[in-house]
Amino acid sequence: MSKKIIITVQHTESEHHINGHAGAWGNWNLTENGRKQAYEAGKWLQNEGCGEGFVMYCSDLARAAQTAEEINKTLHLTPIMSEAIREVNAGEGNGKPWDWYNEHKKPGSGYDPDYRPFPDAESDRDLWNRVKPFYDEIIASPDEKILIVSHGCLLGFLQAMLMGFDFEDLRKARFSGRSGSISRFDINDEGRVTAAYINRRAG
C-alpha cells in the first residue's frame, strides 16, 4: 500500500502553444480548447480518487492557475499557489516570439548544465536548485495525497527527483510531457517509488 501518492498535471493548451511565442514566465492564458482539456482532466482525476483528501499545489502563472480552476469544477480543491513551481525562467526571452528568441539567445553547443540563453535566464542547474526545496517539502510533509499543477520543464525535473535522479543524471535522461499530461508516483513505507504512469493524457 502506498504511503504517499503524488500526481502531477502539466497545464493544458495555452495561447503560446498556438501563437509562436515562448512560454516560460510569459503569463499566457489557456485557449478555449485548453479549458476543455483541463475540465476533462478533472473528471479523469476524480476517477483516480483525487477529490478525496488531496492537497493541491499550483504554479501561480495564469495557464497553470486556469488549469487548476477547470480541474476544480470537479475536484473542488483549494490550490496552494506557489512561485517555486513556475516554469523555467527564460529571462529576456520570457513570452517573446520564437523567431526573436532564437535570433537573440546566446549561442551554445552540446549539453551545458549552466547554459543560460539570456543573462537573466535560469540554467538547468538553477531550475534544479529552485525545484529541490519544493521536492524536499512535499516528501517530508505529512500529506499523503498530493496533486501538483505546473509546467513541462519544471515537472520534468520534479519527476526526475521523484524517480531518484541526481542532477548529473540529466546529462543522460530526462522526462518530457505534452500539455495536459498526468503522471502518478506511489511511495511506500520504505521510500521506494513506483511510477504508476508517466505523462498520460486524459480521454
C-alpha positions, 0 to 999 in steps of 0.5 A: 500500500502506498504511503504517499501518492503524488500526481502531477498535471502539466497545464493544458493548451495555452495561447503560446502553444498556438501563437509562436511565442515562448512560454516560460514566465510569459503569463499566457492564458489557456485557449478555449480548447485548453479549458476543455482539456483541463475540465476533462482532466478533472473528471479523469482525476476524480476517477483516480480518487483525487477529490478525496483528501488531496492537497493541491499545489499550483504554479501561480502563472495564469495557464497553470492557475486556469488549469487548476480552476477547470480541474476544480469544477470537479475536484473542488480543491483549494490550490496552494499557489506557489512561485517555486513551481513556475516554469523555467525562467527564460529571462529576456526571452520570457513570452517573446516570439520564437523567431526573436528568441532564437535570433537573440539567445546566446549561442551554445553547443552540446549539453551545458548544465549552466547554459543560460540563453539570456543573462537573466535566464535560469540554467538547468542547474538553477531550475534544479536548485529552485525545484529541490526545496519544493521536492524536499517539502512535499516528501517530508510533509505529512500529506499523503495525497498530493496533486501538483499543477505546473509546467513541462520543464519544471515537472520534468525535473520534479519527476526526475527527483521523484524517480531518484535522479541526481542532477548529473543524471540529466546529462543522460535522461530526462522526462518530457510531457505534452500539455495536459499530461498526468503522471502518478508516483506511489511511495511506500513505507520504505521510500521506494517509488513506483511510477504508476504512469508517466505523462498520460493524457486524459480521454 
